[in-house]
Amino acid sequence: MRDNKKEMAGITRLAGGYELENDPVKPFDPATLDFLSSLSSEIRALPRQEASEEMKALGFWLRRAHLLELHDTYGRKNALGLGIAFHIAPANVPLMFAYSCAIGLLAGNACRVRVSGRRNADCERLCGLIEKLLSKERFTFMRRRISILGYDRERVDLTRQFSSECDARIVWGGDQTVEEIRKIPLRPTAAELAFPDRTALCILNPAAVLALSDEELKNLCIRFYNDTYGMDQNACSCPRLICWQAAEENEGKRASDRFWDAVAEASKRYALSEIKVSQKYGALWECAGLDAGIRQVRRWSNRLYVLELCAVSEGFSESRMQFGSFLEYHMKENNEWIGAVSEKVQTLTFFGVERDTLLHTVQEKRLRGIFRIVPVGQALVMDLTWDGKDLIGCLSRTIG
């Protein structure tokens, strides 16, 4: 076999081949399920020191039982994939490329995936596991259905070439990335899905938080930690703004203090590098300098910053809340949170509030944002409906 790093100038072949077959298969094809569930087994067999929380979550998501649940919800007998799906993965959510590729495969497509040149150890390790599976005789046919390539975003010529060959293009990234990629033409028959900048908020009930036992509170804050710190708050579904339901002032303060003390305890496991501290501290002063209506700032060492707001507005989505930085607002009326919702707000997490009540508010107020409403702890759970789009439906065709 030729040297993977020299086969094409400027490209590193991380897993799979270069040439892909463009013949579609049925969504949730048994052979695809077999491959993905085998990848799940490989991930879950990793030694503890090699398996990050994000890697473990991916392995759990790919297990056969979950894939069959997805099949029951999204599978259709009279459907086929589109052909070749070209995925452009984000650099700041390292394993998003794997979810995107898996979804493309489940929809019945061959998948070419562009991974950022700034990939991390998780990405390299996962691609190694995929390549290991593709070398087994039972999965050699998948080598023409998977191509994972690493190259820098400046190589527009490569993105242009792969775009001209695909039947669907899936773009994950910031608004600027989406705008740049959209300038590159597709074939007239090709589909495109874009997932630009989004953010999230969380609604908490003070009375419900105060009613928790110490152990229950610990568990809640571990779930909140998993929603946020696990992705450095970079994912579109990681909450940046926490809104407390209306309560007597002292009750709201006691609930807030108790909650953040427990979050600070959970955050002690967070790997906070010097560069993250520097960026986090700089963003704090930037926010203060913009006169963002901050009532007070509280810090629990460098791992947790909480900026209490005087009022909420759509502008919170532009705040650089990362690495354990949160905006907080104590509502005077329970529906004040809708003032923070723009089309950029993707996910709403909650605790101590009825989901149906929140859903009713979104529909009755005809909000342009909010695509998901999930309990605290489920912000990062990938579903096949994302940003309001049925991904299997968008990446396959139904034959009437």
Secondary structure, DSSP 8 states (H G I E B T S, - for coil): ---GGGSSTT-EEEEE-S--------TT-HHHHHHHHHHHHHHHTS-GGG--HHHHHHHHHTSHHHHHHHHHHH--TTEEE-SEEEEE--SSSTTHHHHHHHHHHHTT-EEEEEE-TT--HHHHHHHHHHHHHHTSGGGGGGGGTEEEEE--TT-HHHHHHHHHH-SEEEEES-HHHHHHHHTS---TT-EEEEE---EEEEEE-HHHHHTS-HHHHHHHHHHHHHHHGGGTT-STTSEEEEEE----HHHHHHHHHHHHHHHHHHGGGS---HHHHHHHHHHHHHHHHTT--EEEEEEETTTEEEEEESS--GGGGGS---SSEEEEEE-SSTTGGGGG--TTEEEEEEESS-HHHHHHHHHHTT-S---EEEETT-TT---SEETTEEHHHHTEEE--
